[in-house]
């Protein structure tokens, strides 16, 4: 175990865009939940989820090189970008916004299909069950997932997206993390819904129904 820890570049992990995003979303979510709580959440419960999230993030980062190599291998094997979405002609700032929205829309489609399968397949449900076992849904629930789900995401979301679609380049790194940041919002323990736009954007109130 000590050799494993010594081999990690913890400083690089802690300074990465992904970790900084998680840190600030947890901070923002906690403040919002304190000011506008939907339910009372035990403090110890939050700490347990946060500890799990940190460990999970470290392990996911150690798996990232293997995931990238594996995806790259299969992309070379089967081809890349059968559907070229990069030739739609956007430029400047709007190109970044468009690229993020487009990637988020395609990702959301594959995520929905995978997520639905996790609920309907008995084996995959056992993997996803950890996330749904949280009795107090809040912003820290976002990181309460099984490490196996990272592998499932690579196989069922990242890989098919990379093979099927060629996306326009996203030049703003933090902007590209915006769809990921939304998962923290929907798990937040706050009373927010989007009324007639419920079908377009998942709100915290709507997502609590899913967890119930």
LINJO-V547453 format. One record per pair of residues at least 12 apart in sequence whose ideal C-beta (glycine too) atoms are under 10 Angstrom apart, sorted by sequence separation. I is the first residue (numbers start at 0). GAP is how many residues later the second one is. D is the distance in Angstrom with one decimal. If there is no record, write none. Layout:
BEGIN
((I,GAP,D) (I,GAP,D))
END
This chain:
BEGIN
((89,12,9.3) (130,12,9.3) (131,12,9.1) (190,12,9.4) (191,12,5.2) (192,12,4.2) (193,12,7.9) (32,13,9.0) (84,13,9.6) (85,13,8.4) (114,13,7.9) (117,13,9.0) (118,13,8.7) (130,13,5.5) (189,13,9.3) (190,13,7.5) (191,13,6.2) (192,13,6.1) (84,14,8.6) (87,14,8.2) (113,14,9.7) (117,14,9.5) (129,14,6.4) (130,14,5.1) (189,14,5.3) (190,14,6.2) (191,14,9.3) (192,14,10.0) (129,15,6.4) (130,15,7.4) (185,15,8.7) (186,15,9.9) (187,15,9.6) (188,15,7.2) (189,15,8.3) (29,16,7.4) (85,16,9.5) (129,16,4.9) (184,16,9.3) (185,16,4.9) (187,16,4.8) (28,17,10.0) (84,17,5.9) (127,17,8.0) (128,17,8.1) (129,17,9.6) (184,17,8.7) (185,17,6.9) (186,17,7.1) (187,17,10.0) (190,17,9.7) (84,18,8.6) (126,18,8.9) (127,18,7.1) (129,18,9.5) (130,18,7.8) (184,18,8.4) (185,18,5.7) (126,19,4.9) (129,19,8.6) (181,19,8.1) (182,19,9.2) (184,19,6.7) (185,19,9.5) (187,19,9.0) (188,19,8.3) (25,20,9.1) (29,20,9.5) (125,20,8.8) (126,20,9.3) (127,20,9.3) (181,20,8.0) (185,20,7.8) (186,20,6.5) (187,20,9.7) (84,21,8.0) (126,21,4.9) (127,21,6.8) (185,21,4.3) (186,21,8.7) (125,22,9.4) (126,22,6.1) (184,22,9.1) (185,22,9.1) (25,23,9.4) (82,23,9.3) (25,24,6.9) (123,24,9.1) (126,24,9.4) (127,24,8.8) (182,24,9.4) (185,24,9.0) (186,24,8.3) (123,25,9.1) (126,25,7.0) (25,27,7.7) (21,28,9.8) (123,28,7.2) (21,31,7.0) (22,31,9.9) (117,31,8.0) (21,32,8.8) (123,32,9.6) (114,34,9.9) (117,34,7.6) (18,35,8.9) (21,35,6.5) (113,35,9.2) (116,35,9.1) (18,38,6.3) (113,38,6.7) (117,38,9.4) (141,38,9.5) (17,39,7.3) (18,39,9.2) (113,39,7.2) (116,39,7.7) (141,39,9.8) (13,40,9.8) (142,40,9.5) (12,41,9.9) (15,41,9.1) (113,41,9.0) (114,41,9.8) (141,41,5.4) (142,41,8.9) (17,42,8.6) (18,42,8.3) (110,42,8.2) (113,42,4.5) (114,42,9.7) (140,42,9.8) (141,42,5.0) (13,43,9.6) (17,43,7.8) (109,43,9.1) (112,43,7.6) (113,43,5.8) (140,43,9.4) (141,43,9.2) (143,43,9.0) (12,44,7.4) (13,44,9.4) (112,44,8.6) (138,44,9.7) (139,44,9.1) (141,44,8.4) (142,44,9.2) (12,45,6.3) (15,45,7.4) (110,45,9.0) (111,45,10.0) (138,45,5.4) (140,45,9.8) (141,45,4.7) (17,46,9.5) (106,46,9.9) (109,46,6.9) (110,46,5.9) (113,46,9.7) (138,46,8.2) (140,46,4.6) (141,46,8.8) (12,47,9.6) (109,47,4.4) (112,47,9.4) (138,47,9.5) (139,47,8.0) (140,47,9.1) (9,48,7.6) (12,48,5.1) (15,48,9.9) (108,48,9.4) (109,48,8.5) (138,48,5.7) (139,48,9.7) (140,48,8.7) (11,49,8.5) (12,49,8.8) (107,49,9.9) (109,49,9.5) (136,49,9.6) (137,49,6.6) (138,49,4.7) (139,49,9.4) (7,50,6.8) (106,50,6.7) (109,50,6.2) (136,50,6.0) (137,50,6.6) (138,50,7.0) (7,51,9.7) (9,51,9.5) (12,51,9.8) (105,51,9.6) (106,51,8.9) (108,51,10.0) (109,51,6.0) (136,51,8.7) (137,51,4.0) (138,51,8.8) (8,52,8.7) (108,52,9.2) (136,52,6.5) (137,52,9.0) (4,53,9.2) (7,53,8.0) (8,53,9.7) (133,53,8.9) (135,53,7.4) (3,54,9.9) (7,54,6.5) (105,54,9.6) (106,54,6.6) (109,54,9.3) (3,55,9.8) (6,55,8.2) (105,55,6.1) (130,56,9.5) (3,58,8.1) (102,58,8.2) (105,58,8.5) (106,58,10.0) (105,59,6.0) (105,61,7.8) (102,62,8.5) (101,63,8.8) (102,64,5.5) (101,65,6.6) (102,65,8.6) (138,65,9.1) (101,66,7.2) (137,66,9.4) (140,66,9.6) (99,67,9.8) (102,67,7.0) (136,67,8.5) (98,68,6.3) (99,68,9.7) (101,68,9.5) (110,68,9.4) (98,69,4.4) (97,70,7.0) (98,70,6.8) (99,70,6.1) (136,70,7.6) (137,70,9.9) (140,70,7.8) (98,71,4.5) (107,71,7.6) (136,71,5.6) (95,72,8.7) (97,72,9.5) (98,72,8.4) (99,72,8.1) (103,72,9.4) (106,72,6.4) (110,72,9.6) (94,73,6.2) (95,73,8.8) (96,73,9.6) (98,73,9.1) (102,73,7.5) (106,73,9.3) (136,73,9.2) (94,74,8.2) (95,74,5.9) (103,74,7.4) (104,74,9.1) (107,74,9.7) (136,74,4.9) (94,75,8.6) (95,75,5.8) (96,75,9.0) (99,75,5.5) (102,75,9.9) (103,75,3.9) (135,75,10.0) (136,75,8.6) (94,76,7.8) (95,76,4.9) (98,76,8.5) (99,76,6.1) (102,76,7.4) (103,76,9.2) (134,76,9.5) (90,77,9.7) (94,77,9.9) (98,77,8.0) (99,77,9.1) (100,77,9.1) (133,77,7.3) (51,78,8.8) (89,78,6.6) (92,78,9.6) (96,78,7.6) (99,78,5.8) (100,78,8.8) (103,78,8.3) (131,78,8.8) (132,78,9.9) (84,79,9.9) (85,79,9.0) (86,79,8.2) (88,79,9.4) (92,79,8.7) (95,79,5.6) (99,79,7.1) (131,79,6.2) (82,80,10.0) (84,80,5.6) (85,80,5.2) (87,80,7.0) (95,80,8.4) (130,80,8.6) (131,80,9.6) (69,81,9.6) (73,81,9.4) (77,81,9.0) (80,81,8.3) (81,81,7.3) (82,81,5.8) (83,81,8.1) (84,81,6.2) (85,81,6.1) (86,81,8.4) (96,81,9.5) (77,82,9.8) (79,82,6.5) (80,82,8.1) (81,82,5.6) (82,82,5.1) (83,82,4.6) (84,82,5.4) (85,82,4.2) (92,82,9.7) (66,83,7.6) (70,83,6.4) (74,83,10.0) (79,83,6.5) (80,83,7.7) (81,83,7.6) (82,83,7.0) (83,83,9.1) (84,83,6.5) (85,83,7.3) (62,84,8.0) (66,84,7.9) (69,84,7.0) (70,84,9.1) (74,84,7.7) (77,84,9.4) (78,84,6.6) (79,84,8.9) (80,84,6.2) (81,84,8.0) (82,84,9.6) (83,84,9.5) (48,85,7.3) (59,85,9.5) (65,85,9.6) (69,85,8.8) (73,85,5.8) (77,85,5.1) (78,85,9.3) (79,85,8.9) (80,85,2.7) (47,86,9.8) (56,86,7.2) (63,86,9.0) (66,86,8.9) (67,86,9.1) (72,86,10.0) (73,86,9.7) (76,86,9.0) (77,86,9.4) (79,86,6.5) (80,86,8.1) (48,87,9.0) (52,87,6.6) (55,87,6.0) (59,87,7.3) (62,87,6.2) (66,87,4.7) (70,87,5.7) (74,87,5.0) (51,88,8.4) (52,88,9.5) (54,88,9.3) (55,88,8.5) (58,88,5.6) (62,88,7.6) (65,88,9.1) (66,88,9.4) (69,88,9.5) (70,88,5.4) (73,88,8.0) (74,88,5.7) (44,89,8.2) (48,89,7.8) (49,89,9.7) (50,89,9.5) (52,89,7.5) (53,89,8.0) (55,89,6.6) (59,89,9.6) (69,89,8.0) (73,89,7.0) (44,90,8.0) (45,90,8.4) (48,90,8.8) (49,90,5.5) (52,90,2.8) (55,90,8.6) (59,90,5.1) (63,90,9.5) (67,90,9.3) (70,90,9.4) (71,90,8.3) (44,91,5.3) (48,91,3.5) (51,91,6.3) (52,91,7.2) (55,91,6.2) (58,91,8.0) (59,91,9.8) (62,91,8.4) (66,91,7.4) (70,91,5.7) (118,91,9.5) (45,92,6.7) (47,92,8.3) (48,92,6.3) (50,92,9.5) (51,92,5.9) (52,92,8.7) (54,92,8.9) (66,92,9.3) (70,92,8.9) (41,93,9.5) (44,93,7.9) (45,93,8.4) (46,93,8.4) (48,93,8.5) (49,93,7.4) (51,93,8.6) (55,93,9.3) (59,93,9.6) (40,94,9.7) (41,94,6.7) (45,94,5.1) (48,94,6.4) (49,94,9.7) (55,94,8.1) (107,94,9.6) (40,95,4.7) (44,95,7.9) (45,95,9.5) (48,95,5.1) (114,95,9.5) (39,96,8.3) (40,96,8.7) (44,96,9.6) (47,96,8.7) (38,97,6.8) (40,97,5.0) (38,98,8.2) (40,98,9.5) (37,99,8.9) (38,99,8.3) (40,99,8.6) (37,100,8.9) (40,100,9.7) (36,101,8.9) (32,105,5.9) (32,106,6.4) (31,107,7.9) (32,107,9.5) (29,108,8.3) (30,108,9.7) (28,109,7.3) (29,109,6.3) (28,110,2.9) (29,110,8.1) (27,111,8.0) (28,111,7.8) (25,112,10.0) (26,112,9.2) (28,112,9.9) (25,113,6.0) (28,113,8.2) (24,114,6.9) (25,114,6.6) (25,116,8.2) (24,117,7.7) (25,117,8.2) (24,118,9.9) (21,120,8.3) (21,121,7.2) (45,143,9.7) (40,148,5.7) (39,149,8.9) (37,150,8.5) (38,150,5.8) (36,151,9.8) (37,151,5.1) (38,151,9.8) (24,152,9.6) (35,152,9.2) (36,152,5.8) (37,152,5.8) (38,152,9.5) (20,153,7.3) (27,153,9.2) (31,153,8.9) (35,153,8.9) (36,153,7.0) (37,153,4.8) (19,154,8.5) (35,154,4.9) (36,154,8.2) (37,154,8.7) (17,155,9.9) (21,155,9.6) (24,155,8.8) (28,155,5.6) (32,155,6.0) (33,155,9.5) (34,155,8.4) (35,155,6.3) (16,156,5.4) (20,156,5.0) (24,156,5.6) (27,156,7.8) (28,156,7.5) (31,156,6.0) (32,156,4.5) (33,156,9.8) (35,156,8.1) (16,157,6.0) (19,157,9.2) (20,157,9.2) (23,157,8.6) (24,157,9.4) (27,157,8.7) (31,157,8.5) (32,157,5.8) (21,158,8.8) (24,158,8.6) (25,158,7.2) (28,158,7.8) (29,158,9.0) (31,158,5.3) (16,159,8.5) (17,159,7.0) (20,159,6.8) (21,159,9.0) (24,159,3.8) (28,159,4.7) (29,159,9.4) (16,160,6.1) (20,160,5.9) (23,160,9.3) (24,160,7.8) (27,160,8.6) (28,160,8.1) (31,160,8.9) (28,161,8.1) (17,162,7.8) (21,162,7.8) (24,162,9.8) (16,163,9.9) (20,163,8.5) (24,163,9.1) (37,166,7.3) (37,167,7.4) (38,169,8.6) (37,170,7.3) (32,171,9.4) (31,172,9.3) (28,175,9.5))
END
